[in-house]
Amino acid sequence: MIFFLFFLSFLTLSYSDDKDYQIINIHINEELPVSTILFITPNNIIYRLFDSGRNQNSFIYYNTSNGHVLLQHLLDREDLCLQHICSCSKCQLIIELIEWQTPYRLLRLILNIEDINDHKPKFSSEIYQLNIIENVPFGYELPLESAYDTDLGENGRINYELLSLNDGPFELIMKINGGIALKVIKKIDREEKDFYEYDLIAFDYGQPRQQSSAKLYIKIDDMNDNSVELSETYIHLHVSENTPVGTELAYINATDKDIGLNGKIHYSISNGFPSSSWMDYFRIGESTGILTLVNSLDYEIEQSYRLTIQVRDLGENSLSSFVSIDISILDENDNYPQAFVTFVYPILNNSIISIPENIPIGQILAHISISDQDSGLNSEMSYKIEEGNDIIGIKILDQKSFLLIINHLIDREDENIKSNKFILIISDNGKPSKSIRLEYQINIIDLNDSPPKFNQSLKCNLHLNISLNQSLDQPLFKVQATDLDLNDNSLISYSILSPYDDLFMINDQGEIFNLEYLNQSYYHFQIMAIDHGKPIRLNSTYDCYISISITKNNLTNSNKSILLIDNLGKFKYYYSFIVICLFLIIIFSMIGIIFYFYKFIFNHRKCYKENKTYHLYVSIPRKSIYIENESPCSSKIDDNESEEHERLVHLNDKDSLSDHHQFSRTVQSSYSSSISSTAKLPHDSAYESVSLSKQNSQRLSLSTTCTSIETESSCKLKNSNSTVVRLAEEENIDV
């Protein structure tokens, strides 16, 4: 946590113009302990690391549970420089993350690794054996090997110091090209002293200061007549990395005027940098001085070398001369661009991109980082979409990073979308240019977004000639619907909508059957087609207009019966109101008739239950003055009777009650027979005629008045000779 607080003050934020892209610069020192917290992402957002060639994600660990970005490996800037993981002058590690949720915003962490003075200047050897002849002139320079420091800036700038127990004839000088040498400042006499020892100290300017030292043992040799002469002591070579093995790189021009061994010159490489690799690539001819390439160079492994060539003759007490050679490796376009792709959605078999249709425009599909190990123009790259740009587009993040995004709204059923491939070409700017080709299949995932559509060529405005003996197993006609979706989304079922779902039936092939015999001349119904898609099922309807003509040829008896039933059935739909009205009329008529008979049969009983006065008239046999059917009261009289005598007698004798009952029964029993023998009288007449008869054709001559009060009646019989009795109801009228 202390380290985290230490470097947190160096954290700076910067944002791109696009809100979907954020850059965070983090400045840290090299050599931080493992598990140091570098950054903390928001707790409510889950990120995922991109796999990129230039992003060294192996150095960090992302804890998804708490959002901590932790250091996983030790960071040594010098080691990263040697491995070309980062630039030696400015070491950066780029960590890219993506929000693993909509809208998939990017987060770039740039780790700026600051150099610390953690390396000492180093000599290739701790002890150097040098030879010099006596009596060399003042100002003579004896070249020495320089130390090197892999630190950066002031931490890598080296200074030297020469220490000696006794004052010697040499002083240390710095060369313009960065080399060092011992310069003769006093006369050297072997007879006085033939050996000198020095401590050569190399130190940097870092804080704290780092230093190292080497021992110099200088032997004074006897004078040689002639020493080796060099045409040049410093050579700078530019060598292409594609230079063939065996190529002669340089020739060291040295001469010696002596003869024999004293004039024979020997060449050798006394030292080189980097010390770990120079011997694998360079050799020098011991007698020719020709520097030869013995192995293929690779700019991406090492960009430069420094060699120190020692030249001397083979004579006794010979003096050595040195030549410094700097070799700069020229980059050639020998590397193809590299692409590191991280897809948001997993791809199938590393070659099939699955894209749901109707995915929003701008949705991120993948992040791509590109790199080229070459340098200069050879490392500059461009890219283009060769196929599939009607679906996928590019969103540039920087020169070596971009996104693949949805460029247009995708409708799988759209015939204008022809691309089923995505091809991306990445090329460098070298000469000749090198390129790579990324090719993927595009698989558009179907969504249930297309409802079934009926085939309009199959018209549903039909006129059908149907025979009554037609089988119900034969389809009337057929419709067809199609669905542009796939799988279950395109599987269609049909149904007949109400109210004709009980009369017609449709199967999965779109064939329509009638479940009953059709008895109408016209039908209008709807057919619904529905798919089996998920999460919702889509449907559409089709209106059918059918006119029916029934063919009556060759009707059987059963068909005629069916025709009659069918004709009657028409009233069910069109004349139901009339049928109901007729039914009500019949009901009310029957009620009226029943009521009429009830009044007709039981109305006369009320005559004897009411408080009224009745008069009985005695008819003396004579010819009737009443003509048949002209009077409400009439009676048939024998032809022998010529006179009619009537007499009214008023009776109110209660003692004759018993005779009244007998009379009443007689009247009732003879009433019906009298009516049948005479003309019918109106029911509401004030008079009623009753014919009274007895056995042996005995005529009764009777004149009486009967008074009925509720259930009691009194009657007096006055005469028994009358043949016709007329009963009249008197209601305040004297008849």
C-alpha positions in Angstrom: 0.0 0.0 0.0 2.9 2.3 0.6 4.1 1.8 -2.9 0.7 2.4 -4.2 0.4 5.7 -2.3 3.9 6.7 -3.6 3.2 6.3 -7.3 -0.4 7.5 -7.1 0.8 11.1 -7.1 2.2 10.5 -10.6 -1.1 9.3 -12.0 -2.7 11.5 -14.6 -5.9 11.2 -16.5 -6.6 12.2 -20.1 -9.7 11.6 -22.2 -10.1 11.2 -25.9 -12.7 13.2 -27.8 -14.9 10.1 -27.8 -16.6 9.5 -24.5 -16.3 5.7 -25.2 -12.5 5.9 -25.0 -10.5 6.9 -21.9 -6.7 7.2 -21.4 -5.1 7.0 -18.0 -1.3 7.7 -17.7 0.3 6.0 -14.7 3.9 6.9 -13.9 5.8 4.2 -11.9 9.4 3.5 -11.1 11.0 0.3 -12.2 11.8 -2.4 -9.7 8.5 -2.0 -7.8 7.6 -5.0 -5.7 5.2 -7.6 -7.1 1.5 -7.2 -6.1 1.8 -3.4 -6.0 -1.6 -1.9 -6.8 -1.3 0.1 -10.0 -4.9 1.1 -10.5 -8.4 0.5 -9.2 -11.4 0.3 -11.6 -14.9 1.3 -10.5 -16.6 -1.3 -8.4 -19.7 -1.4 -10.5 -17.9 -2.1 -13.8 -16.4 -5.3 -14.9 -13.4 -5.1 -17.2 -11.6 -7.5 -19.4 -8.0 -7.3 -20.5 -7.2 -7.2 -24.2 -4.7 -9.6 -25.7 -2.4 -7.4 -27.7 1.1 -7.9 -29.0 2.3 -4.5 -27.8 0.3 -4.7 -24.5 2.4 -6.6 -22.0 -0.6 -7.9 -20.0 1.6 -10.7 -18.6 3.2 -8.1 -16.3 -0.1 -7.3 -14.6 -3.0 -9.1 -13.0 -6.6 -7.8 -13.0 -8.7 -8.8 -10.0 -12.3 -8.8 -11.2 -13.7 -9.1 -7.6 -12.3 -5.7 -6.4 -11.2 -4.0 -9.6 -7.5 -3.9 -8.6 -4.8 -3.8 -11.3 -1.8 -5.4 -9.7 1.8 -5.8 -10.7 2.5 -9.4 -11.4 6.1 -9.5 -12.5 9.2 -7.3 -11.7 9.7 -4.5 -14.1 13.3 -3.8 -15.1 13.4 -1.1 -17.6 16.8 -2.1 -18.9 15.7 -5.6 -19.5 12.5 -4.5 -21.2 14.7 -2.3 -23.4 17.1 -5.2 -24.4 14.1 -7.4 -25.2 12.6 -4.6 -27.3 9.4 -4.7 -25.2 9.6 -1.0 -24.9 11.8 1.8 -26.2 15.1 2.4 -24.5 14.6 6.1 -24.5 11.0 6.0 -23.3 9.7 2.8 -21.8 5.9 2.4 -21.8 3.7 -0.5 -21.3 0.2 -0.1 -22.7 -2.6 -2.0 -20.9 -6.0 -1.9 -22.6 -9.2 -3.0 -20.9 -12.8 -3.0 -22.1 -16.0 -2.6 -20.0 -17.5 -6.1 -20.3 -21.0 -4.6 -20.5 -22.9 -2.2 -22.8 -21.7 0.1 -24.2 -18.3 -1.6 -24.1 -16.2 1.5 -23.4 -12.4 1.2 -23.6 -9.9 2.0 -20.9 -6.3 2.4 -21.7 -3.7 2.4 -18.9 -0.3 3.6 -20.1 2.4 2.5 -17.6 5.3 5.0 -17.9 8.3 3.2 -16.4 10.7 5.7 -14.9 14.3 4.7 -14.8 16.1 4.5 -11.5 19.9 4.3 -11.0 19.9 0.6 -10.4 22.9 -0.3 -12.7 26.6 0.3 -12.3 28.9 1.2 -15.2 30.7 -1.9 -16.3 33.9 -2.9 -18.0 34.1 -5.9 -20.1 37.0 -7.2 -18.0 38.2 -6.5 -14.5 41.9 -6.6 -15.6 43.6 -5.1 -18.7 47.1 -6.0 -19.8 48.7 -3.3 -21.9 52.1 -2.9 -23.6 53.9 0.3 -24.5 57.5 0.8 -25.8 59.9 3.1 -24.1 60.8 6.5 -25.5 57.4 7.1 -27.1 56.8 10.8 -27.8 54.8 13.0 -25.5 51.1 13.0 -26.4 51.1 9.4 -27.5 47.7 7.9 -26.7 47.2 4.4 -25.6 43.5 3.5 -26.3 41.4 1.9 -23.5 38.1 0.1 -23.5 35.1 2.2 -22.3 32.7 1.1 -19.7 28.9 1.0 -20.4 25.8 1.7 -18.3 22.3 0.5 -19.3 20.6 3.2 -17.2 18.9 6.1 -18.9 19.8 9.8 -18.9 22.1 11.0 -16.1 21.9 7.5 -14.6 23.7 6.2 -17.6 26.2 9.0 -18.3 29.7 7.8 -17.3 32.7 9.7 -16.1 36.2 8.2 -15.3 38.9 8.6 -12.8 42.5 7.2 -12.9 44.1 6.3 -9.6 47.8 5.4 -9.0 49.9 4.9 -6.0 52.8 6.7 -7.6 52.9 9.4 -10.1 53.1 7.8 -13.5 53.8 9.0 -17.0 50.1 8.8 -18.1 46.9 10.8 -17.7 43.3 9.8 -18.6 41.6 11.7 -21.5 38.1 11.6 -22.9 37.7 11.2 -26.7 35.0 13.0 -28.7 33.4 9.8 -29.7 33.0 8.7 -26.1 36.1 6.6 -25.9 39.0 7.0 -23.4 42.7 6.7 -23.7 46.0 7.0 -21.7 48.0 10.0 -22.9 51.8 10.0 -22.3 52.8 13.1 -20.4 56.3 12.1 -19.2 59.3 10.3 -20.7 59.1 6.6 -20.4 62.3 4.8 -19.7 62.2 1.0 -19.3 65.5 1.0 -17.4 64.0 3.2 -14.8 60.7 1.4 -14.5 59.3 -1.3 -16.7 55.8 -1.7 -15.1 52.9 0.5 -14.1 49.7 -0.3 -12.3 46.5 1.9 -12.3 42.9 1.7 -11.0 40.5 2.9 -13.6 37.2 4.0 -12.0 34.0 4.5 -14.0 31.0 6.2 -12.3 27.6 7.6 -13.3 25.8 10.8 -12.5 22.8 9.1 -10.9 21.5 9.6 -7.4 22.9 7.8 -5.5 26.1 7.5 -7.6 27.1 4.0 -8.9 30.6 3.0 -9.9 32.9 0.2 -10.8 36.7 -0.2 -11.5 39.2 -2.2 -13.5 42.9 -2.9 -13.1 45.3 -1.6 -15.7 48.7 -3.3 -15.9 51.0 -1.5 -18.3 54.3 -3.2 -19.3 57.1 -1.1 -20.8 58.8 -2.9 -23.7 62.2 -2.3 -25.3 62.2 0.1 -28.2 61.1 -1.3 -31.5 62.4 0.4 -34.6 59.0 0.9 -36.2 55.5 0.7 -34.8 52.3 -0.1 -36.7 50.7 2.8 -38.5 46.9 3.0 -39.0 45.1 4.9 -41.7 42.2 5.6 -39.4 41.4 4.8 -35.8 37.6 5.1 -35.9 35.2 3.5 -38.4 31.4 3.8 -38.5 29.6 1.2 -40.6 25.9 1.0 -41.6 25.0 -2.6 -42.3 21.6 -3.9 -43.5 20.1 -6.6 -41.5 19.6 -8.5 -44.8 23.3 -8.5 -45.5 24.3 -12.0 -46.5 26.5 -14.1 -44.3 30.2 -13.9 -45.4 30.0 -10.3 -46.5 33.3 -8.4 -45.8 32.2 -5.4 -43.8 35.4 -3.4 -43.3 39.2 -3.5 -43.9 41.6 -2.3 -41.3 44.5 -0.5 -43.2 47.7 -0.9 -41.1 51.3 -0.8 -42.2 54.7 -1.6 -40.6 58.1 -0.7 -42.3 59.9 -3.4 -40.5 60.6 -6.8 -42.1 60.3 -10.2 -40.8 58.2 -10.7 -37.7 58.7 -7.1 -36.8 56.9 -6.1 -40.0 54.2 -8.7 -39.9 50.9 -7.3 -38.6 48.4 -9.1 -36.4 44.7 -8.2 -36.0 42.3 -9.2 -33.3 39.0 -8.1 -31.7 39.9 -7.2 -28.2 36.5 -6.2 -27.0 32.9 -5.7 -28.2 29.5 -4.4 -27.1 27.1 -5.9 -26.3 29.4 -8.4 -24.8 26.9 -11.2 -24.9 26.3 -11.3 -28.7 29.0 -9.5 -30.7 31.2 -12.7 -31.0 28.2 -14.5 -32.7 28.2 -12.1 -35.7 31.8 -10.8 -36.4 35.2 -12.2 -37.2 38.4 -10.4 -38.3 41.2 -11.9 -40.3 44.3 -12.1 -38.1 46.6 -11.3 -41.0 44.2 -9.6 -43.4 42.4 -7.2 -41.1 39.1 -7.9 -42.9 36.0 -7.8 -40.7 33.5 -10.4 -41.9 29.9 -11.1 -41.0 29.5 -14.7 -39.8 25.8 -14.8 -38.9 22.6 -13.2 -40.1 21.8 -9.9 -38.5 18.4 -9.0 -37.1 17.5 -5.4 -36.5 14.7 -6.5 -34.2 17.2 -8.2 -31.9 20.0 -5.7 -31.9 20.3 -2.4 -33.6 24.0 -1.6 -33.1 27.4 -3.0 -32.1 30.8 -1.5 -31.0 34.0 -3.4 -31.7 37.6 -2.6 -30.6 40.2 -3.9 -33.0 43.8 -4.4 -31.7 46.6 -4.1 -34.3 50.2 -5.0 -33.6 53.2 -6.5 -35.3 54.7 -9.9 -34.3 58.0 -8.5 -33.4 59.4 -8.5 -29.9 58.3 -5.6 -27.7 55.7 -4.5 -30.3 53.3 -1.7 -29.6 49.5 -2.2 -30.0 47.3 0.2 -31.8 43.5 0.2 -31.6 40.7 0.9 -34.0 37.1 1.5 -32.8 34.3 0.3 -35.1 30.7 1.3 -34.6 28.2 -0.9 -36.5 24.7 0.4 -37.0 22.2 -2.2 -38.2 19.9 -0.9 -40.9 16.3 -2.1 -40.7 14.8 -3.8 -43.7 11.2 -4.6 -44.3 11.6 -8.2 -43.4 8.7 -8.5 -40.9 5.0 -8.7 -41.6 2.6 -6.7 -39.7 1.0 -8.4 -36.7 -2.6 -8.2 -35.5 -3.9 -9.1 -32.1 -7.7 -9.3 -32.1 -9.9 -9.5 -29.0 -13.6 -10.2 -29.8 -16.4 -9.0 -27.6 -18.4 -12.1 -28.4 -16.6 -15.5 -28.8 -16.0 -16.6 -32.3 -16.4 -20.1 -33.6 -13.4 -22.1 -34.8 -11.4 -18.8 -34.7 -13.0 -17.9 -38.1 -16.8 -17.3 -37.7 -18.1 -14.0 -36.3 -21.6 -14.4 -34.9 -23.6 -11.1 -35.1 -27.2 -10.8 -33.9 -29.4 -9.0 -36.3 -30.8 -5.6 -35.3 -27.7 -5.0 -33.2 -27.3 -1.2 -32.6 -25.1 0.8 -34.9 -21.7 1.6 -33.2 -21.8 -1.6 -31.1 -18.2 -2.9 -30.6 -17.4 -6.3 -32.1 -13.6 -6.4 -31.5 -10.5 -4.5 -30.5 -7.5 -4.9 -32.8 -3.9 -3.9 -32.0 -1.4 -4.0 -34.8 2.4 -3.8 -34.7 5.4 -4.2 -36.9 8.9 -5.0 -35.5 10.5 -3.1 -38.3 11.4 0.6 -38.0 10.7 3.8 -39.8 8.4 3.5 -42.8 8.7 -0.2 -42.6 6.8 -0.1 -39.3 4.2 2.4 -40.4 0.9 0.6 -41.2 -2.4 1.1 -42.9 -5.5 -1.0 -43.0 -8.7 -1.3 -45.0 -11.8 -3.5 -45.2 -11.8 -5.4 -48.4 -15.1 -7.1 -47.9 -17.9 -6.7 -45.4 -17.9 -3.0 -45.0 -21.7 -2.9 -45.5 -21.9 -4.5 -42.0 -18.6 -3.8 -40.1 -16.7 -0.5 -39.9 -13.5 0.8 -38.2 -13.2 3.2 -35.4 -9.7 4.5 -35.0 -8.2 4.8 -31.5 -4.6 5.6 -32.5 -2.0 4.7 -35.1 -1.8 1.1 -33.9 -5.1 0.5 -32.3 -8.7 0.5 -33.6 -12.1 -1.1 -33.1 -14.4 -3.1 -35.3 -17.9 -1.7 -34.9 -21.3 -2.3 -36.4 -21.5 0.1 -39.4 -25.1 -0.4 -40.5 -28.3 -1.8 -39.0 -28.4 -5.5 -39.8 -31.5 -7.2 -41.1 -30.8 -10.8 -42.0 -33.9 -10.9 -44.2 -32.7 -7.8 -46.2 -31.8 -8.9 -49.7 -29.4 -6.0 -50.0 -27.0 -7.5 -47.5 -24.8 -9.6 -49.6 -21.7 -10.0 -47.4 -21.1 -13.2 -45.7 -17.4 -12.5 -45.2 -15.3 -10.0 -43.4 -11.8 -9.4 -44.9 -9.3 -7.0 -43.3 -6.0 -6.1 -45.0 -3.2 -4.7 -42.9 -0.1 -3.4 -44.8 3.1 -1.7 -43.9 4.7 1.2 -45.8 7.9 -0.6 -46.6 9.3 -1.2 -50.1 8.2 -3.7 -51.1 5.2 -3.6 -48.8 4.3 -6.5 -46.7 0.7 -7.2 -45.7 -1.5 -9.7 -43.8 -5.0 -10.7 -44.5 -7.6 -11.4 -41.7 -10.6 -13.3 -43.1 -13.7 -14.3 -41.1 -17.1 -15.7 -42.0 -20.1 -13.6 -40.8 -22.9 -15.5 -39.3 -25.9 -13.3 -38.7 -28.0 -14.7 -35.8 -31.6 -14.7 -36.7 -34.1 -12.9 -34.4 -37.9 -13.4 -34.7 -38.5 -10.0 -36.3 -40.4 -11.0 -39.5 -44.1 -12.0 -39.2 -45.5 -14.6 -41.6 -46.6 -13.2 -44.9 -49.4 -14.7 -47.0 -48.8 -15.5 -50.7 -50.9 -12.9 -52.4 -50.9 -15.0 -55.6 -53.2 -17.5 -53.9 -56.3 -15.3 -53.9 -58.8 -15.7 -51.1 -61.6 -13.9 -53.0 -63.2 -17.0 -54.4 -66.4 -18.4 -56.0 -66.9 -22.0 -55.2 -69.3 -24.5 -56.9 -70.1 -27.0 -54.2 -72.2 -30.2 -54.7 -74.3 -31.3 -51.8 -72.9 -34.8 -52.1 -69.4 -33.4 -51.7 -67.2 -35.1 -49.2 -66.1 -33.1 -46.2 -62.6 -34.6 -46.5 -61.8 -32.7 -49.6 -60.3 -29.2 -49.1 -62.2 -26.2 -50.4 -59.1 -24.3 -51.3 -55.5 -23.6 -50.0 -53.6 -20.6 -48.7 -49.8 -20.3 -48.0 -47.8 -18.1 -45.8 -44.0 -17.8 -45.6 -41.7 -16.5 -42.9 -38.2 -15.1 -43.8 -36.8 -16.0 -40.4 -35.0 -19.3 -39.6 -35.7 -22.5 -37.7 -38.6 -22.2 -35.2 -38.9 -18.5 -36.0 -40.1 -19.5 -39.5 -42.3 -22.5 -38.4 -45.9 -21.5 -39.1 -49.3 -22.7 -37.8 -52.7 -21.7 -39.2 -56.0 -21.1 -37.5 -59.5 -19.8 -38.5 -60.7 -16.8 -36.4 -64.0 -16.6 -34.8 -67.0 -16.7 -35.5 -66.3 -19.3 -38.3 -63.8 -21.4 -36.4 -66.5 -24.0 -35.8 -67.5 -24.1 -39.5 -64.1 -24.2 -41.2 -60.8 -25.9 -40.3 -57.3 -25.3 -41.7 -54.3 -27.7 -41.4 -50.6 -27.0 -41.2 -50.4 -27.2 -45.0 -52.9 -24.3 -45.4 -55.7 -26.4 -46.7 -59.2 -25.2 -45.7 -62.0 -27.7 -45.0 -65.6 -27.2 -44.1 -66.7 -29.0 -41.0 -70.4 -28.7 -41.9 -72.4 -28.4 -45.1 -72.4 -24.8 -46.3 -75.8 -23.3 -46.4 -75.0 -19.7 -47.0 -74.2 -18.0 -50.3 -71.5 -15.8 -48.9 -68.8 -16.0 -46.2 -66.2 -13.6 -44.9 -63.7 -14.9 -42.4 -60.1 -14.4 -41.4 -57.1 -16.8 -41.4 -54.3 -16.2 -39.0 -50.7 -17.5 -39.5 -48.5 -17.5 -36.4 -44.9 -18.5 -36.1 -43.2 -20.4 -33.3 -40.5 -17.8 -32.6 -39.2 -16.8 -29.2 -39.5 -14.8 -27.0 -42.6 -13.6 -28.8 -44.6 -15.2 -31.6 -45.5 -13.0 -34.6 -48.7 -13.4 -36.7 -50.6 -11.9 -39.6 -54.1 -12.4 -40.9 -55.6 -12.9 -44.3 -59.2 -12.0 -45.2 -61.1 -14.5 -47.2 -64.2 -13.7 -49.2 -66.1 -16.8 -50.5 -69.3 -16.9 -52.5 -71.0 -20.3 -52.7 -73.0 -21.9 -55.5 -74.7 -25.2 -54.6 -75.0 -27.7 -57.5 -78.3 -29.7 -57.2 -77.8 -32.2 -60.0 -78.3 -35.9 -59.2 -79.7 -35.3 -55.7 -80.6 -38.4 -53.8 -83.5 -38.6 -51.3 -81.1 -38.1 -48.5 -79.6 -35.1 -50.2 -83.1 -33.6 -50.7 -83.7 -34.0 -47.0 -80.4 -32.4 -46.3 -81.3 -29.6 -48.7 -84.6 -29.0 -46.8 -82.7 -28.9 -43.6 -80.2 -26.6 -45.1 -83.0 -24.3 -46.4 -84.6 -24.3 -43.0 -81.3 -23.5 -41.5 -81.1 -20.3 -43.3 -83.8 -18.9 -41.0 -81.3 -19.5 -38.2 -79.2 -16.6 -39.4 -81.5 -14.3 -41.4 -85.1 -14.8 -40.1 -84.7 -15.7 -36.5 -86.5 -12.5 -35.5 -89.5 -13.4 -37.6 -89.6 -16.9 -36.2 -89.5 -15.6 -32.6 -92.4 -13.2 -33.4 -94.5 -16.0 -34.9 -93.8 -18.1 -31.9 -95.0 -15.4 -29.6 -98.2 -14.8 -31.6 -99.0 -18.5 -31.4 -98.5 -18.6 -27.7 -100.7 -15.5 -27.1 -103.4 -16.9 -29.4 -103.5 -20.2 -27.5 -103.8 -18.3 -24.3 -106.7 -16.3 -25.7 -108.5 -19.5 -26.9 -108.2 -21.1 -23.6 -109.5 -18.0 -21.9 -112.5 -17.9 -24.3 -113.5 -21.5 -23.5 -113.0 -20.9 -19.9 -115.5 -18.0 -20.0 -117.9 -19.9 -22.2 -118.1 -22.9 -20.0 -118.1 -21.5 -16.6 -119.8 -18.1 -17.1 -123.4 -19.4 -16.5 -122.5 -20.7 -13.1 -122.1 -17.1 -11.9 -125.8 -16.5 -12.6 -126.8 -18.5 -9.5 -124.2 -17.1 -7.3 -125.0 -13.4 -7.7 -127.8 -11.4 -6.0 -130.2 -11.1 -8.9 -133.9 -11.6 -9.7 -135.0 -14.1 -12.5 -138.4 -14.3 -14.1 -139.9 -17.5 -15.5 -142.4 -17.2 -18.2 -145.0 -19.8 -19.0 -145.6 -20.3 -22.7 -149.0 -21.6 -23.6 -148.9 -23.7 -26.8 -149.3 -21.6 -29.8 -147.4 -20.6 -32.8 -144.2 -18.8 -31.9 -143.8 -15.2 -32.7 -140.0 -15.6 -32.8 -138.4 -16.5 -36.0 -135.4 -18.8 -35.9 -132.1 -17.0 -35.4 -133.8 -13.6 -34.9 -134.4 -13.5 -31.2 -131.9 -14.2 -28.4 -134.6 -16.4 -26.8 -136.4 -18.9 -29.0 -138.0 -22.3 -28.7 -139.5 -24.9 -31.0 -143.3 -25.4 -30.6 -145.4 -28.2 -31.9 -147.3 -27.4 -35.0 -150.5 -28.3 -33.3 -150.2 -25.4 -30.9 -151.8 -22.3 -32.2 -151.7 -19.9 -29.3 -149.1 -18.7 -26.8 -150.0 -17.5 -23.4 -147.6 -16.0 -21.1 -147.9 -15.2 -17.5 -145.5 -13.8 -15.0 -145.8 -14.8 -11.5 -143.5 -13.4 -8.8 -142.3 -15.9 -6.2 -140.3 -15.2 -3.1 -141.2 -18.2 -1.0 -138.1 -19.5 0.8 -140.1 -22.6 1.6 -139.8 -23.7 -2.0 -135.9 -23.9 -1.8 -135.9 -27.6 -2.2 -137.9 -27.4 -5.3 -135.4 -24.8 -6.6 -132.6 -27.2 -6.4 -134.5 -29.8 -8.3 -135.4 -27.1 -10.8 -131.9 -25.9 -11.2 -130.6 -29.4 -12.0 -133.4 -29.8 -14.5 -132.5 -26.6 -16.2 -128.8 -27.4 -16.3 -129.4 -30.8 -17.7 -131.7 -29.7 -20.4 -129.8 -26.5 -21.3 -127.4 -28.1 -23.7 -130.0 -30.2 -25.5 -132.2 -27.1 -25.9 -129.3 -25.2 -27.4 -128.6 -27.9 -29.9 -132.2 -28.0 -31.1 -132.5 -24.2 -31.5 -130.4 -21.6 -33.2 -127.3 -20.4 -31.4 -127.7 -17.3 -29.3 -125.1 -14.8 -28.5 -123.3 -15.4 -25.3 -123.9 -11.9 -24.0 -127.8 -12.0 -24.5 -130.0 -10.9 -21.6 -132.1 -13.8 -22.2 -131.6 -17.5 -22.0 -134.0 -20.1 -23.3 -134.2 -23.4 -21.7 -136.3 -26.4 -22.8 -137.6 -28.5 -20.0 -138.7 -32.0 -20.7 -139.7 -35.0 -18.7 -140.3 -38.6 -19.4 -143.6 -39.6 -21.3 -143.4 -36.2 -23.1 -145.2 -34.6 -20.3 -145.4 -30.9 -20.6 -145.0 -28.6 -17.7 -146.9 -25.4 -17.5 -145.0 -23.3 -15.1 -145.0 -19.7 -14.2 -142.7 -18.8 -11.4 -140.1 -16.3 -10.3 -136.9 -17.5 -8.6 -134.8 -15.3 -6.5 -131.1 -16.3 -5.9 -129.2 -14.8 -3.1 -125.6 -16.1 -2.9 -126.2 -19.9 -2.4 -129.8 -19.8 -1.3 -132.7 -19.8 -3.8 -136.5 -20.0 -3.6 -138.8 -21.2 -6.2 -142.7 -21.8 -6.3 -144.2 -23.9 -8.9 -147.6 -22.6 -10.0 -148.4 -24.5 -13.1 -147.2 -27.7 -14.7 -148.9 -27.5 -18.1 -146.3 -25.2 -19.9 -144.2 -26.7 -22.7 -141.6 -23.9 -23.0 -140.0 -22.0 -20.2 -138.0 -18.8 -20.9 -135.7 -17.6 -18.3 -134.7 -14.0 -18.4 -132.4 -12.0 -16.2 -134.0 -8.9 -14.9 -131.7 -6.2 -13.9 -133.9 -3.2 -13.1 -135.7 -3.9 -16.4 -139.2 -5.4 -16.6 -139.2 -7.8 -19.4 
